[in-house]
Amino acid sequence: MRKHWLHTVLSFVAAVLGVAAGEPGAQPFPSKIIRVVNPAQPGGNNDVLFRLLSPKMGEILGQQLVIDYRPGASTLIGSEIVSRSAPDGYTTLINGAVFVINPSFIAKLPFDPAKDFTPLGLIVDIPAALVTHPSLPVKSVKELIALAKARPGQIFFSSSGAGALAHLSGELFNSITGTRLTHVPYKGAGPAVADLVAGHVQMSFVSVPAVIGFVQQGRLRMIAQGGATRFQSIPDVPTMQEAGVPGFVVSSGFSFLGPAGMPRPIVEKLNSALVQTLRDPVIRKTLIDRGADPVGNTPEEHAAYIKSEIEKWRRVVKDAGIKPE
């Protein structure tokens, strides 16, 4: 039995390496449909990115990419499926900031985000916008800080749930500025934004695409954004650092990933397809207009990003006194 198991494993590895290297008689990668697991609910940013990028990527690769919805457990269900899949390039994953936040917030993960996946490239980086309801009498971050210090615990910010990027953004803001904003968790980004627009909470740290329409309509006020630099589609909105909050750089990076152990030729082929797609002028403009910054970095740069983000959010969670569940 043991010999049979070893022979099966070695045969599989040889087959994968043979396909990747293009050995005579082996089918070149990809020779069949590529599955892209979406571990979040349909209609979110993962969905939008897939539908925008997959036609061009499929054209470059010569194979169709199909989405496979596996939502639940803060994206753990879908992510675990990919982590346990064969590293042959036919099962991949799109995931957002929760991928690098979960290690700080969940005590026992079923996988290690830094070790059990192959980084295939960061797709986009979406800055978190600091938006307020017009009823809150502030028009700048400095005014917000002053008001928050005068009213400790009386200014409420919404998020899509405990441990979400908006929640930790608020905790980071409190830590840096010495304020005490009060967190109000919701079951999803939709209700969190809806109650902000309705004025039931006064502010939030939410991705630019989710609120840009309300800002343009005058129903919300964007006083800063968390990117490292000003964003092309909203050049008049300062970064949080420019607005007086040093060290506040918060954005949601969306990752393209595969299982650990993928052969280098397959990694390079998938990464190249992503990079070429993100360089397409029409796709690039569409992303920027929606508030997403196209990235398309190397697998090595992507791996370094994942590790640094995991460490950053661990510090934020620890400083906020939040205990992993």
C-alpha positions, 0 to 999 in steps of 0.5 A: 500500500505504501509503495502504491501511494508513493508511486501515485504521488511521484507519477502525479508530480512527474506529470505536472512537471512534464506538462509545465515544462512542455515535454514531448507528448505532454499537453501544454498548460493550460489544456482545460478550463481553469477554475477560479474560486470566489470565497465571498458572496456573489456581487462583491469585488471578487465577482466584479474583478473576475468578470472584468478580467477573465475574458482577456485572461482566457484569450491570452491563455487559450482556455476559459476561466470559470468562477466557482462560488464557495462563500462562508466562514469569512472566506475560509471555506473557499480558500481551504478548498484551493489550499488542498487542491492539486498544484496543477494550475487548474484551481485558483483563488481570488481573495481580498484583504480578509485573506491577510487579516484572518490570521490575526483574527482567527485563532485556528486557521485551517491553512497558513496564508503565507505557506499554503498558497502560491502567489500569482500576482496582486490584482488591484489595490483599493484604498479605504476611503474615510467617508462621513455623513453630511450631518457630521460637522467636519470637512477634514481629518483634523476637524474629525480628530478634534471633534472625536476627542471632544466627544469620546465614544460618541462618534460611531463608525460602521463596518461589514463585521468584526475583523473586517477591514473597516473595523480594523481601520477604525481601530488603527485610526484610534490608536494613531490619533488617540481618539475613541471612535465606537465600532458598529458591526453589520452583517455585510458591507451593503447594510453598513453603507446603507445605514451610513447613507441614512445617517444612522452612523456618522462615518466609515472606512470603506472601499472607494468603489462602494461609496464613490457614487454616494459621494458624487451625489453629495449624500456622503463626504469623502475627507481622505483615503488610505492609499500611499499616494493620491488616487487618479480618479479622486485627485482632490482627496488627500491621503490619510497621511497628508491629512495628518495621520502618519502611518495610516496606509490602508487598502484592500489588495485583491490576490490571485493565488493557487495552491502551494507547490505549483511548478514555476512555468505554470506560475509564470504563465498565469502571472503573465496572463494577469499582468498583460490583462491589467496593462490593457488600456480599456481594462486599466481605465475601467478599474481606475474609474471604479476606484481600483489601482491595477497592480500586476506585480511579480509572484515574489513581490506578491509573496512579500506583500502578503507577509508584510500585510499579515504582520501589519494587521497582527500589530493593529489587532494586538494594539487594539486589545482584540483577542483572536476568536 
